[in-house]
Amino acid sequence: MKDIYDYFNAISPINKATWEVLKNIFNEHSLKKGEYFVKENEIAKKFGYLRSGVIRAFYRNNKGAEYNKHFFVQNSMVGGYSSLVSQQPNKINQQALTDCELVIGDFNELTSLLDKHQDLERLLRKIAEGYFVDKEKREVDIVLLEANERYAIFQKEYPQLEQLIPQYHIASYLGITPTQLSRIRRYNTKA
């Protein structure tokens, strides 16, 4: 549990008394490649800390086409945040692209601790703010940047991912076709 404690403290310090209570809501959990952490149309109840592996967040349109929204990699939080907060059905799936090891907790148990532990409330606010900033940056990038620029950002943010997941997932995340991604990659190796 030291890894999740260190992760939380790097975002916003939590005191030892808070940690002693908080660590009791977590359990270790594994996902096999292809399994879901969160499914669309279900109300999310749990959140997790990804110790190892890769999880993609994606949605499907009414024709069944999938669009990758985000990749979660080692040392990140996962869960259907909108559904957790609103208690409405989730719109986004989160699926393991590799075997994954997580530490998961019940969201209701977590929120029951907030009134007694202001440091925990501050931590959750900072995590939410970080995701908001990342989401806004991604939305701006997808609209204003060319595909090759988005690919360069992807490579910088996820340097290990190209060797771990299929290229069509990367293309979907970039908002391009696999053929376009192949062209960009071919051009980059020539340059």
N, CA and C atoms as an extended XYZ file, in Angstrom:
573
Properties=species:S:1:pos:R:3:atomname:S:1:resname:S:1:resid:I:1 pbc="F F F"
N         0.809       -1.213        0.000 N   MET     1
C         0.000        0.000        0.000 CA  MET     1
C         0.848        1.272        0.000 C   MET     1
N         2.147        1.105        0.156 N   LYS     2
C         3.011        2.270        0.176 CA  LYS     2
C         2.933        3.044       -1.145 C   LYS     2
N         2.766        2.328       -2.257 N   ASP     3
C         2.716        2.998       -3.554 CA  ASP     3
C         1.537        3.960       -3.661 C   ASP     3
N         0.373        3.553       -3.209 N   ILE     4
C        -0.793        4.439       -3.282 CA  ILE     4
C        -0.672        5.581       -2.262 C   ILE     4
N        -0.097        5.303       -1.108 N   TYR     5
C         0.132        6.346       -0.107 CA  TYR     5
C         1.079        7.411       -0.681 C   TYR     5
N         2.157        6.971       -1.319 N   ASP     6
C         3.105        7.908       -1.930 CA  ASP     6
C         2.451        8.699       -3.062 C   ASP     6
N         1.618        8.025       -3.851 N   TYR     7
C         0.906        8.685       -4.951 CA  TYR     7
C         0.020        9.798       -4.409 C   TYR     7
N        -0.767        9.487       -3.385 N   PHE     8
C        -1.649       10.495       -2.789 CA  PHE     8
C        -0.854       11.656       -2.217 C   PHE     8
N         0.213       11.363       -1.494 N   ASN     9
C         1.010       12.414       -0.866 CA  ASN     9
C         1.703       13.314       -1.873 C   ASN     9
N         2.022       12.791       -3.041 N   ALA    10
C         2.635       13.616       -4.082 CA  ALA    10
C         1.630       14.632       -4.637 C   ALA    10
N         0.354       14.311       -4.570 N   ILE    11
C        -0.692       15.215       -5.058 CA  ILE    11
C        -1.053       16.232       -3.981 C   ILE    11
N        -1.310       15.732       -2.774 N   SER    12
C        -1.659       16.588       -1.644 CA  SER    12
C        -1.425       15.785       -0.369 C   SER    12
N        -0.593       16.279        0.524 N   PRO    13
C        -0.261       15.503        1.725 CA  PRO    13
C        -1.488       15.103        2.545 C   PRO    13
N        -1.476       13.842        2.977 N   ILE    14
C        -2.503       13.365        3.905 CA  ILE    14
C        -1.788       12.900        5.169 C   ILE    14
N        -2.395       13.183        6.317 N   ASN    15
C        -1.713       12.825        7.554 CA  ASN    15
C        -1.864       11.333        7.856 C   ASN    15
N        -1.046       10.854        8.755 N   LYS    16
C        -1.006        9.421        9.083 CA  LYS    16
C        -2.346        8.918        9.610 C   LYS    16
N        -3.035        9.720       10.420 N   ALA    17
C        -4.325        9.288       10.970 CA  ALA    17
C        -5.350        9.080        9.854 C   ALA    17
N        -5.345        9.976        8.867 N   THR    18
C        -6.247        9.820        7.721 CA  THR    18
C        -5.896        8.562        6.960 C   THR    18
N        -4.604        8.343        6.726 N   TRP    19
C        -4.178        7.158        5.984 CA  TRP    19
C        -4.579        5.875        6.700 C   TRP    19
N        -4.464        5.838        8.007 N   GLU    20
C        -4.827        4.635        8.764 CA  GLU    20
C        -6.291        4.265        8.550 C   GLU    20
N        -7.161        5.263        8.415 N   VAL    21
C        -8.583        5.007        8.152 CA  VAL    21
C        -8.793        4.685        6.668 C   VAL    21
N        -8.161        5.471        5.814 N   LEU    22
C        -8.360        5.352        4.372 CA  LEU    22
C        -7.891        4.001        3.827 C   LEU    22
N        -6.760        3.525        4.278 N   LYS    23
C        -6.216        2.286        3.701 CA  LYS    23
C        -7.138        1.091        3.916 C   LYS    23
N        -8.014        1.159        4.898 N   ASN    24
C        -8.926        0.050        5.174 CA  ASN    24
C       -10.049       -0.100        4.147 C   ASN    24
N       -10.269        0.918        3.299 N   ILE    25
C       -11.335        0.784        2.299 CA  ILE    25
C       -10.830        0.135        1.008 C   ILE    25
N        -9.526       -0.112        0.909 N   PHE    26
C        -8.941       -0.655       -0.316 CA  PHE    26
C        -8.742       -2.165       -0.255 C   PHE    26
N        -8.894       -2.791       -1.425 N   ASN    27
C        -8.607       -4.215       -1.609 CA  ASN    27
C        -7.839       -4.392       -2.905 C   ASN    27
N        -6.965       -5.377       -2.932 N   GLU    28
C        -6.232       -5.667       -4.155 CA  GLU    28
C        -7.161       -6.368       -5.138 C   GLU    28
N        -6.941       -6.077       -6.422 N   HIS    29
C        -7.818       -6.603       -7.462 CA  HIS    29
C        -7.010       -6.780       -8.751 C   HIS    29
N        -7.336       -7.797       -9.519 N   SER    30
C        -6.696       -8.031      -10.811 CA  SER    30
C        -7.734       -7.979      -11.913 C   SER    30
N        -7.314       -7.495      -13.060 N   LEU    31
C        -8.127       -7.553      -14.274 CA  LEU    31
C        -7.312       -8.267      -15.329 C   LEU    31
N        -7.924       -9.189      -16.022 N   LYS    32
C        -7.281       -9.840      -17.159 CA  LYS    32
C        -7.507       -8.981      -18.394 C   LYS    32
N        -6.618       -9.094      -19.346 N   LYS    33
C        -6.755       -8.383      -20.609 CA  LYS    33
C        -8.162       -8.633      -21.164 C   LYS    33
N        -8.837       -7.542      -21.535 N   GLY    34
C       -10.175       -7.632      -22.103 CA  GLY    34
C       -11.298       -7.439      -21.092 C   GLY    34
N       -11.005       -7.587      -19.797 N   GLU    35
C       -12.038       -7.398      -18.777 CA  GLU    35
C       -12.286       -5.904      -18.558 C   GLU    35
N       -13.476       -5.613      -18.051 N   TYR    36
C       -13.882       -4.230      -17.822 CA  TYR    36
C       -13.766       -3.859      -16.355 C   TYR    36
N       -13.314       -2.632      -16.110 N   PHE    37
C       -13.359       -2.071      -14.761 CA  PHE    37
C       -14.674       -1.333      -14.569 C   PHE    37
N       -15.103       -0.622      -15.614 N   VAL    38
C       -16.365        0.116      -15.623 CA  VAL    38
C       -17.037       -0.155      -16.965 C   VAL    38
N       -18.359       -0.351      -16.933 N   LYS    39
C       -19.110       -0.551      -18.176 CA  LYS    39
C       -20.144        0.553      -18.345 C   LYS    39
N       -20.416        0.877      -19.607 N   GLU    40
C       -21.455        1.868      -19.894 CA  GLU    40
C       -22.807        1.344      -19.411 C   GLU    40
N       -23.673        2.279      -19.085 N   ASN    41
C       -25.049        2.009      -18.632 CA  ASN    41
C       -25.141        1.387      -17.236 C   ASN    41
N       -24.032        1.295      -16.541 N   GLU    42
C       -24.052        0.846      -15.144 CA  GLU    42
C       -23.696        2.039      -14.259 C   GLU    42
N       -24.200        2.032      -13.055 N   ILE    43
C       -23.837        3.089      -12.110 CA  ILE    43
C       -22.545        2.665      -11.411 C   ILE    43
N       -21.532        3.496      -11.523 N   ALA    44
C       -20.227        3.182      -10.937 CA  ALA    44
C       -20.305        3.230       -9.417 C   ALA    44
N       -19.624        2.302       -8.771 N   LYS    45
C       -19.594        2.238       -7.308 CA  LYS    45
C       -18.158        2.216       -6.762 C   LYS    45
N       -17.193        1.879       -7.620 N   LYS    46
C       -15.815        1.719       -7.156 CA  LYS    46
C       -14.866        2.603       -7.962 C   LYS    46
N       -13.735        2.848       -7.384 N   PHE    47
C       -12.646        3.563       -8.037 CA  PHE    47
C       -11.387        2.764       -7.762 C   PHE    47
N       -10.334        3.048       -8.486 N   GLY    48
C        -9.134        2.264       -8.283 CA  GLY    48
C        -7.862        3.035       -8.548 C   GLY    48
N        -6.795        2.463       -8.041 N   TYR    49
C        -5.439        2.945       -8.295 CA  TYR    49
C        -4.767        1.855       -9.123 C   TYR    49
N        -4.304        2.199      -10.311 N   LEU    50
C        -3.706        1.228      -11.230 CA  LEU    50
C        -2.226        1.054      -10.908 C   LEU    50
N        -1.907       -0.102      -10.372 N   ARG    51
C        -0.513       -0.404      -10.029 CA  ARG    51
C         0.300       -0.799      -11.251 C   ARG    51
N        -0.304       -1.576      -12.139 N   SER    52
C         0.392       -1.992      -13.352 CA  SER    52
C        -0.633       -2.325      -14.421 C   SER    52
N        -0.209       -2.172      -15.674 N   GLY    53
C        -1.069       -2.471      -16.799 CA  GLY    53
C        -1.574       -1.221      -17.488 C   GLY    53
N        -2.463       -1.458      -18.469 N   VAL    54
C        -3.029       -0.372      -19.263 CA  VAL    54
C        -4.531       -0.589      -19.367 C   VAL    54
N        -5.285        0.474      -19.101 N   ILE    55
C        -6.740        0.462      -19.237 CA  ILE    55
C        -7.119        1.589      -20.188 C   ILE    55
N        -8.017        1.298      -21.111 N   ARG    56
C        -8.503        2.354      -21.994 CA  ARG    56
C        -9.900        2.775      -21.563 C   ARG    56
N       -10.176        4.060      -21.666 N   ALA    57
C       -11.523        4.595      -21.469 CA  ALA    57
C       -12.052        4.899      -22.864 C   ALA    57
N       -13.239        4.359      -23.176 N   PHE    58
C       -13.779        4.563      -24.515 CA  PHE    58
C       -15.298        4.603      -24.474 C   PHE    58
N       -15.875        5.116      -25.538 N   TYR    59
C       -17.320        5.113      -25.683 CA  TYR    59
C       -17.669        4.582      -27.064 C   TYR    59
N       -18.904        4.149      -27.204 N   ARG    60
C       -19.413        3.629      -28.469 CA  ARG    60
C       -20.533        4.532      -28.966 C   ARG    60
N       -20.556        4.779      -30.275 N   ASN    61
C       -21.694        5.513      -30.826 CA  ASN    61
C       -22.838        4.532      -31.088 C   ASN    61
N       -23.961        5.045      -31.570 N   ASN    62
C       -25.127        4.176      -31.747 CA  ASN    62
C       -24.954        3.164      -32.879 C   ASN    62
N       -23.887        3.281      -33.668 N   LYS    63
C       -23.596        2.303      -34.721 CA  LYS    63
C       -22.562        1.272      -34.273 C   LYS    63
N       -22.102        1.409      -33.028 N   GLY    64
C       -21.144        0.455      -32.484 CA  GLY    64
C       -19.684        0.816      -32.678 C   GLY    64
N       -19.397        1.946      -33.318 N   ALA    65
C       -18.002        2.380      -33.492 CA  ALA    65
C       -17.454        2.836      -32.144 C   ALA    65
N       -16.217        2.460      -31.849 N   GLU    66
C       -15.583        2.799      -30.577 CA  GLU    66
C       -14.604        3.955      -30.756 C   GLU    66
N       -14.546        4.806      -29.733 N   TYR    67
C       -13.641        5.957      -29.726 CA  TYR    67
C       -12.895        5.983      -28.397 C   TYR    67
N       -11.584        5.859      -28.464 N   ASN    68
C       -10.777        5.899      -27.244 CA  ASN    68
C       -10.654        7.335      -26.763 C   ASN    68
N       -10.958        7.511      -25.487 N   LYS    69
C       -10.954        8.832      -24.868 CA  LYS    69
C        -9.696        9.064      -24.046 C   LYS    69
N        -9.208        8.016      -23.391 N   HIS    70
C        -8.085        8.170      -22.464 CA  HIS    70
C        -7.427        6.811      -22.242 C   HIS    70
N        -6.145        6.837      -21.929 N   PHE    71
C        -5.432        5.635      -21.502 CA  PHE    71
C        -4.970        5.848      -20.065 C   PHE    71
N        -5.230        4.872      -19.226 N   PHE    72
C        -4.720        4.881      -17.855 CA  PHE    72
C        -3.532        3.932      -17.816 C   PHE    72
N        -2.439        4.408      -17.282 N   VAL    73
C        -1.231        3.599      -17.153 CA  VAL    73
C        -0.834        3.531      -15.681 C   VAL    73
N         0.211        2.804      -15.408 N   GLN    74
C         0.683        2.610      -14.037 CA  GLN    74
C         0.699        3.924      -13.262 C   GLN    74
N         0.281        3.851      -11.999 N   ASN    75
C         0.248        4.994      -11.079 CA  ASN    75
C        -0.769        6.053      -11.493 C   ASN    75
N        -1.975        5.613      -11.771 N   SER    76
C        -3.053        6.559      -12.044 CA  SER    76
C        -4.348        6.039      -11.436 C   SER    76
N        -5.290        6.955      -11.268 N   MET    77
C        -6.598        6.606      -10.721 CA  MET    77
C        -7.548        6.269      -11.859 C   MET    77
N        -8.391        5.247      -11.651 N   VAL    78
C        -9.372        4.838      -12.645 CA  VAL    78
C       -10.758        4.813      -12.006 C   VAL    78
N       -11.765        4.932      -12.837 N   GLY    79
C       -13.148        4.861      -12.361 CA  GLY    79
C       -14.036        5.767      -13.178 C   GLY    79
N       -15.301        5.520      -13.141 N   GLY    80
C       -16.280        6.334      -13.848 CA  GLY    80
C       -16.638        7.551      -13.020 C   GLY    80
N       -15.796        8.562      -13.050 N   TYR    81
C       -15.927        9.699      -12.144 CA  TYR    81
C       -17.293       10.372      -12.233 C   TYR    81
N       -17.771       10.642      -13.442 N   SER    82
C       -19.079       11.308      -13.584 CA  SER    82
C       -20.180       10.474      -12.954 C   SER    82
N       -20.139        9.174      -13.186 N   SER    83
C       -21.153        8.280      -12.622 CA  SER    83
C       -21.019        8.189      -11.107 C   SER    83
N       -19.793        8.138      -10.616 N   LEU    84
C       -19.583        8.084       -9.166 CA  LEU    84
C       -20.198        9.298       -8.481 C   LEU    84
N       -19.965       10.451       -9.053 N   VAL    85
C       -20.426       11.697       -8.446 CA  VAL    85
C       -21.931       11.898       -8.630 C   VAL    85
N       -22.430       11.630       -9.829 N   SER    86
C       -23.844       11.908      -10.135 CA  SER    86
C       -24.784       10.761       -9.787 C   SER    86
N       -24.236        9.568       -9.631 N   GLN    87
C       -25.029        8.347       -9.426 CA  GLN    87
C       -25.972        8.096      -10.600 C   GLN    87
N       -25.559        8.539      -11.785 N   GLN    88
C       -26.259        8.269      -13.036 CA  GLN    88
C       -25.490        7.189      -13.797 C   GLN    88
N       -26.153        6.500      -14.724 N   PRO    89
C       -25.448        5.462      -15.487 CA  PRO    89
C       -24.220        6.012      -16.208 C   PRO    89
N       -23.196        5.214      -16.212 N   ASN    90
C       -21.935        5.565      -16.836 CA  ASN    90
C       -22.082        5.576      -18.353 C   ASN    90
N       -21.394        6.476      -19.020 N   LYS    91
C       -21.428        6.545      -20.478 CA  LYS    91
C       -20.138        6.017      -21.107 C   LYS    91
N       -19.128        5.813      -20.287 N   ILE    92
C       -17.813        5.433      -20.796 CA  ILE    92
C       -17.401        4.082      -20.204 C   ILE    92
N       -16.844        3.253      -21.064 N   ASN    93
C       -16.291        1.961      -20.643 CA  ASN    93
C       -14.834        2.136      -20.264 C   ASN    93
N       -14.369        1.302      -19.343 N   GLN    94
C       -12.942        1.227      -19.028 CA  GLN    94
C       -12.560       -0.238      -19.079 C   GLN    94
N       -11.701       -0.571      -20.054 N   GLN    95
C       -11.358       -1.955      -20.355 CA  GLN    95
C        -9.849       -2.156      -20.284 C   GLN    95
N        -9.441       -3.276      -19.697 N   ALA    96
C        -8.018       -3.613      -19.605 CA  ALA    96
C        -7.484       -3.996      -20.984 C   ALA    96
N        -6.421       -3.330      -21.411 N   LEU    97
C        -5.748       -3.687      -22.660 CA  LEU    97
C        -4.601       -4.654      -22.410 C   LEU    97
N        -4.202       -4.775      -21.152 N   THR    98
C        -3.197       -5.739      -20.712 CA  THR    98
C        -3.708       -6.300      -19.383 C   THR    98
N        -3.068       -7.315      -18.874 N   ASP    99
C        -3.380       -7.737      -17.508 CA  ASP    99
C        -3.035       -6.580      -16.580 C   ASP    99
N        -3.875       -6.352      -15.580 N   CYS   100
C        -3.712       -5.196      -14.697 CA  CYS   100
C        -3.775       -5.607      -13.229 C   CYS   100
N        -3.038       -4.896      -12.416 N   GLU   101
C        -3.110       -5.018      -10.955 CA  GLU   101
C        -3.559       -3.668      -10.410 C   GLU   101
N        -4.588       -3.704       -9.564 N   LEU   102
C        -5.155       -2.483       -9.015 CA  LEU   102
C        -5.366       -2.626       -7.516 C   LEU   102
N        -5.595       -1.495       -6.904 N   VAL   103
C        -6.110       -1.426       -5.540 CA  VAL   103
C        -7.426       -0.676       -5.691 C   VAL   103
N        -8.550       -1.299       -5.284 N   ILE   104
C        -9.851       -0.666       -5.493 CA  ILE   104
C       -10.529       -0.347       -4.168 C   ILE   104
N       -11.374        0.668       -4.223 N   GLY   105
C       -12.122        1.078       -3.043 CA  GLY   105
C       -13.554        1.418       -3.401 C   GLY   105
N       -14.413        1.364       -2.414 N   ASP   106
C       -15.815        1.726       -2.579 CA  ASP   106
C       -15.947        3.245       -2.445 C   ASP   106
N       -16.580        3.875       -3.433 N   PHE   107
C       -16.673        5.329       -3.451 CA  PHE   107
C       -17.518        5.870       -2.290 C   PHE   107
N       -18.587        5.177       -1.935 N   ASN   108
C       -19.426        5.635       -0.816 CA  ASN   108
C       -18.650        5.607        0.502 C   ASN   108
N       -17.820        4.584        0.687 N   GLU   109
C       -16.984        4.534        1.897 CA  GLU   109
C       -16.010        5.703        1.916 C   GLU   109
N       -15.455        6.005        0.746 N   LEU   110
C       -14.526        7.132        0.644 CA  LEU   110
C       -15.218        8.443        1.004 C   LEU   110
N       -16.366        8.703        0.412 N   THR   111
C       -17.043        9.976        0.672 CA  THR   111
C       -17.534       10.085        2.111 C   THR   111
N       -17.774        8.961        2.763 N   SER   112
C       -18.200        9.019        4.171 CA  SER   112
C       -17.082        9.522        5.078 C   SER   112
N       -15.851        9.509        4.593 N   LEU   113
C       -14.706        9.965        5.386 CA  LEU   113
C       -14.429       11.465        5.236 C   LEU   113
N       -15.044       12.098        4.257 N   LEU   114
C       -14.673       13.472        3.920 CA  LEU   114
C       -14.957       14.491        5.018 C   LEU   114
N       -16.058       14.358        5.716 N   ASP   115
C       -16.388       15.343        6.757 CA  ASP   115
C       -15.381       15.333        7.909 C   ASP   115
N       -14.795       14.197        8.190 N   LYS   116
C       -13.856       14.087        9.307 CA  LYS   116
C       -12.403       14.329        8.901 C   LYS   116
N       -12.128       14.306        7.599 N   HIS   117
C       -10.736       14.374        7.146 CA  HIS   117
C       -10.601       15.400        6.018 C   HIS   117
N       -10.322       16.646        6.407 N   GLN   118
C       -10.206       17.714        5.412 CA  GLN   118
C        -9.049       17.489        4.447 C   GLN   118
N        -7.997       16.841        4.911 N   ASP   119
C        -6.869       16.569        4.028 CA  ASP   119
C        -7.278       15.614        2.903 C   ASP   119
N        -8.183       14.711        3.184 N   LEU   120
C        -8.699       13.787        2.176 CA  LEU   120
C        -9.582       14.530        1.175 C   LEU   120
N       -10.401       15.437        1.678 N   GLU   121
C       -11.246       16.245        0.788 CA  GLU   121
C       -10.378       17.086       -0.151 C   GLU   121
N        -9.314       17.671        0.373 N   ARG   122
C        -8.384       18.459       -0.446 CA  ARG   122
C        -7.721       17.573       -1.502 C   ARG   122
N        -7.327       16.363       -1.130 N   LEU   123
C        -6.713       15.424       -2.062 CA  LEU   123
C        -7.669       15.117       -3.220 C   LEU   123
N        -8.915       14.798       -2.909 N   LEU   124
C        -9.885       14.472       -3.954 CA  LEU   124
C       -10.146       15.664       -4.868 C   LEU   124
N       -10.191       16.857       -4.292 N   ARG   125
C       -10.377       18.058       -5.106 CA  ARG   125
C        -9.210       18.233       -6.066 C   ARG   125
N        -7.992       18.019       -5.583 N   LYS   126
C        -6.814       18.189       -6.440 CA  LYS   126
C        -6.764       17.132       -7.540 C   LYS   126
N        -7.173       15.918       -7.236 N   ILE   127
C        -7.242       14.884       -8.267 CA  ILE   127
C        -8.262       15.284       -9.330 C   ILE   127
N        -9.433       15.742       -8.906 N   ALA   128
C       -10.482       16.170       -9.845 CA  ALA   128
C       -10.002       17.348      -10.692 C   ALA   128
N        -9.322       18.303      -10.070 N   GLU   129
C        -8.800       19.449      -10.818 CA  GLU   129
C        -7.794       18.997      -11.873 C   GLU   129
N        -6.945       18.062      -11.508 N   GLY   130
C        -5.958       17.548      -12.459 CA  GLY   130
C        -6.615       16.900      -13.665 C   GLY   130
N        -7.658       16.101      -13.414 N   TYR   131
C        -8.366       15.473      -14.527 CA  TYR   131
C        -9.090       16.504      -15.384 C   TYR   131
N        -9.629       17.542      -14.771 N   PHE   132
C       -10.293       18.595      -15.530 CA  PHE   132
C        -9.302       19.297      -16.457 C   PHE   132
N        -8.137       19.646      -15.939 N   VAL   133
C        -7.115       20.320      -16.747 CA  VAL   133
C        -6.672       19.419      -17.900 C   VAL   133
N        -6.438       18.132      -17.613 N   ASP   134
C        -6.035       17.198      -18.665 CA  ASP   134
C        -7.109       17.069      -19.740 C   ASP   134
N        -8.361       16.995      -19.313 N   LYS   135
C        -9.478       16.857      -20.251 CA  LYS   135
C        -9.571       18.083      -21.157 C   LYS   135
N        -9.449       19.260      -20.581 N   GLU   136
C        -9.523       20.480      -21.383 CA  GLU   136
C        -8.367       20.550      -22.381 C   GLU   136
N        -7.174       20.193      -21.935 N   LYS   137
C        -6.016       20.210      -22.827 CA  LYS   137
C        -6.233       19.257      -23.989 C   LYS   137
N        -6.735       18.076      -23.706 N   ARG   138
C        -6.983       17.087      -24.764 CA  ARG   138
C        -8.027       17.596      -25.755 C   ARG   138
N        -9.088       18.214      -25.260 N   GLU   139
C       -10.130       18.754      -26.144 CA  GLU   139
C        -9.565       19.839      -27.057 C   GLU   139
N        -8.722       20.695      -26.525 N   VAL   140
C        -8.107       21.753      -27.327 CA  VAL   140
C        -7.161       21.135      -28.357 C   VAL   140
N        -6.339       20.181      -27.925 N   ASP   141
C        -5.384       19.536      -28.834 CA  ASP   141
C        -6.085       18.860      -30.007 C   ASP   141
N        -7.178       18.150      -29.735 N   ILE   142
C        -7.866       17.398      -30.790 CA  ILE   142
C        -8.462       18.335      -31.841 C   ILE   142
N        -8.816       19.553      -31.439 N   VAL   143
C        -9.425       20.511      -32.371 CA  VAL   143
C        -8.366       21.365      -33.074 C   VAL   143
N        -7.346       21.797      -32.355 N   LEU   144
C        -6.420       22.786      -32.906 CA  LEU   144
C        -5.139       22.216      -33.505 C   LEU   144
N        -4.765       21.008      -33.153 N   LEU   145
C        -3.494       20.470      -33.628 CA  LEU   145
C        -3.683       19.498      -34.787 C   LEU   145
N        -2.687       19.449      -35.632 N   GLU   146
C        -2.674       18.474      -36.725 CA  GLU   146
C        -2.421       17.081      -36.146 C   GLU   146
N        -2.771       16.069      -36.894 N   ALA   147
C        -2.638       14.683      -36.431 CA  ALA   147
C        -1.199       14.332      -36.047 C   ALA   147
N        -0.222       14.792      -36.831 N   ASN   148
C         1.177       14.481      -36.502 CA  ASN   148
C         1.608       15.152      -35.196 C   ASN   148
N         1.053       16.320      -34.893 N   GLU   149
C         1.353       16.999      -33.631 CA  GLU   149
C         0.721       16.249      -32.455 C   GLU   149
N        -0.513       15.782      -32.637 N   ARG   150
C        -1.176       15.000      -31.588 CA  ARG   150
C        -0.410       13.699      -31.343 C   ARG   150
N         0.100       13.096      -32.410 N   TYR   151
C         0.881       11.861      -32.278 CA  TYR   151
C         2.174       12.122      -31.486 C   TYR   151
N         2.834       13.236      -31.754 N   ALA   152
C         4.064       13.579      -31.021 CA  ALA   152
C         3.765       13.760      -29.530 C   ALA   152
N         2.636       14.391      -29.211 N   ILE   153
C         2.234       14.557      -27.810 CA  ILE   153
C         1.949       13.195      -27.178 C   ILE   153
N         1.233       12.344      -27.929 N   PHE   154
C         0.942       10.990      -27.443 CA  PHE   154
C         2.246       10.259      -27.101 C   PHE   154
N         3.217       10.307      -28.004 N   GLN   155
C         4.493        9.621      -27.775 CA  GLN   155
C         5.200       10.146      -26.529 C   GLN   155
N         5.098       11.437      -26.286 N   LYS   156
C         5.735       12.033      -25.110 CA  LYS   156
C         5.005       11.642      -23.824 C   LYS   156
N         3.660       11.671      -23.865 N   GLU   157
C         2.868       11.373      -22.671 CA  GLU   157
C         2.810        9.880      -22.355 C   GLU   157
N         2.858        9.044      -23.379 N   TYR   158
C         2.753        7.587      -23.204 CA  TYR   158
C         3.890        6.874      -23.927 C   TYR   158
N         5.143        7.083      -23.528 N   PRO   159
C         6.269        6.536      -24.294 CA  PRO   159
C         6.283        5.010      -24.390 C   PRO   159
N         5.695        4.315      -23.444 N   GLN   160
C         5.746        2.868      -23.428 CA  GLN   160
C         4.573        2.199      -24.138 C   GLN   160
N         3.555        2.963      -24.486 N   LEU   161
C         2.299        2.374      -24.950 CA  LEU   161
C         2.364        1.760      -26.338 C   LEU   161
N         3.131        2.306      -27.244 N   GLU   162
C         3.143        1.792      -28.617 CA  GLU   162
C         3.588        0.336      -28.693 C   GLU   162
N         4.387       -0.108      -27.745 N   GLN   163
C         4.833       -1.500      -27.745 CA  GLN   163
C         3.841       -2.416      -27.035 C   GLN   163
N         2.862       -1.849      -26.328 N   LEU   164
C         1.953       -2.656      -25.512 CA  LEU   164
C         0.555       -2.842      -26.081 C   LEU   164
N         0.105       -1.895      -26.913 N   ILE   165
C        -1.292       -1.955      -27.368 CA  ILE   165
C        -1.360       -1.882      -28.894 C   ILE   165
N        -2.453       -2.386      -29.470 N   PRO   166
C        -2.607       -2.331      -30.928 CA  PRO   166
C        -2.668       -0.900      -31.453 C   PRO   166
N        -2.146       -0.721      -32.656 N   GLN   167
C        -2.078        0.606      -33.274 CA  GLN   167
C        -3.461        1.218      -33.502 C   GLN   167
N        -4.479        0.388      -33.754 N   TYR   168
C        -5.808        0.948      -34.001 CA  TYR   168
C        -6.369        1.642      -32.763 C   TYR   168
N        -5.926        1.233      -31.560 N   HIS   169
C        -6.349        1.950      -30.351 CA  HIS   169
C        -5.705        3.330      -30.289 C   HIS   169
N        -4.465        3.407      -30.704 N   ILE   170
C        -3.765        4.688      -30.722 CA  ILE   170
C        -4.404        5.614      -31.752 C   ILE   170
N        -4.694        5.073      -32.931 N   ALA   171
C        -5.339        5.872      -33.985 CA  ALA   171
C        -6.679        6.420      -33.497 C   ALA   171
N        -7.461        5.581      -32.849 N   SER   172
C        -8.762        6.018      -32.324 CA  SER   172
C        -8.584        7.144      -31.316 C   SER   172
N        -7.607        7.016      -30.442 N   TYR   173
C        -7.334        8.050      -29.446 CA  TYR   173
C        -6.950        9.372      -30.113 C   TYR   173
N        -6.208        9.293      -31.214 N   LEU   174
C        -5.753       10.490      -31.920 CA  LEU   174
C        -6.826       11.080      -32.827 C   LEU   174
N        -7.922       10.350      -33.024 N   GLY   175
C        -8.994       10.837      -33.886 CA  GLY   175
C        -8.679       10.679      -35.363 C   GLY   175
N        -7.892        9.649      -35.698 N   ILE   176
C        -7.518        9.392      -37.089 CA  ILE   176
C        -7.720        7.910      -37.395 C   ILE   176
N        -7.557        7.556      -38.645 N   THR   177
C        -7.684        6.151      -39.033 CA  THR   177
C        -6.339        5.443      -38.836 C   THR   177
N        -6.356        4.112      -38.731 N   PRO   178
C        -5.092        3.379      -38.645 CA  PRO   178
C        -4.179        3.635      -39.850 C   PRO   178
N        -4.755        3.836      -41.026 N   THR   179
C        -3.957        4.126      -42.223 CA  THR   179
C        -3.238        5.462      -42.071 C   THR   179
N        -3.953        6.467      -41.569 N   GLN   180
C        -3.315        7.770      -41.339 CA  GLN   180
C        -2.182        7.647      -40.332 C   GLN   180
N        -2.398        6.867      -39.272 N   LEU   181
C        -1.344        6.675      -38.273 CA  LEU   181
C        -0.130        6.005      -38.903 C   LEU   181
N        -0.345        5.017      -39.751 N   SER   182
C         0.778        4.347      -40.426 CA  SER   182
C         1.573        5.337      -41.258 C   SER   182
N         0.875        6.226      -41.961 N   ARG   183
C         1.570        7.236      -42.766 CA  ARG   183
C         2.404        8.170      -41.886 C   ARG   183
N         1.816        8.616      -40.786 N   ILE   184
C         2.530        9.511      -39.866 CA  ILE   184
C         3.756        8.818      -39.305 C   ILE   184
N         3.604        7.579      -38.903 N   ARG   185
C         4.731        6.830      -38.338 CA  ARG   185
C         5.817        6.611      -39.384 C   ARG   185
N         5.415        6.288      -40.600 N   ARG   186
C         6.384        6.069      -41.692 CA  ARG   186
C         7.137        7.369      -41.976 C   ARG   186
N         6.418        8.490      -42.023 N   TYR   187
C         7.041        9.787      -42.263 CA  TYR   187
C         8.030       10.129      -41.147 C   TYR   187
N         7.641        9.863      -39.882 N   ASN   188
C         8.508       10.178      -38.745 CA  ASN   188
C         9.786        9.351      -38.743 C   ASN   188
N         9.733        8.112      -39.229 N   THR   189
C        10.948        7.289      -39.246 CA  THR   189
C        11.887        7.736      -40.359 C   THR   189
N        11.330        8.341      -41.429 N   LYS   190
C        12.171        8.855      -42.532 CA  LYS   190
C        12.818       10.182      -42.148 C   LYS   190
N        12.140       10.966      -41.322 N   ALA   191
C        12.620       12.316      -40.994 CA  ALA   191
C        13.836       12.297      -40.115 C   ALA   191
